[in-house]
Amino acid sequence: MSTGGLRIGVDIDDVERRERQAERSRRSYARNRDRILAAKRTPEGRAKANAQAREYHARNRERLNAQRRARHIESRYGLTEEAFEAMLAAQGGACAICHMSDPPRGWHIDHDHACCATPARSCGQCVRGILCGPCNKGLGTFQDSPDLLRQAARYLEAAQ
């Protein structure tokens, strides 16, 4: 079962280690600020910095994508990684509608657009479930209307 690379839980020692590393980086930057900024101002320096950034992102693509997705889920839907994982587990690790367990384009979080003041952002209370892309798109196409979905089902059944 794929969860989009989301990590569950954070070790306190890991947080403390990252804080110590961040402090070392701040001190190092303060000592070398002029040299670092001067190097970035030259075309060669910019090219080197860009190459280093591309290499870093290539080496850490999976971790960076998982972090980006976790931030997106929390800021847009108000769900922590743990809440997302719990919701997916409660659904049996599959789409709440079609029960696909490993959607090719990742998971989509279904929420009631009418609930919140800003439809693009969820308050977190109106999250209905986790869906695969086709099911999420289908609900959106039918404007989240149970009546339209029932009419579509009757239409399909009558055509058989």
Order of alpha helices (4+ residues) and beta strands (2+ residues): alpha-alpha-alpha-alpha-beta-beta-alpha-alpha
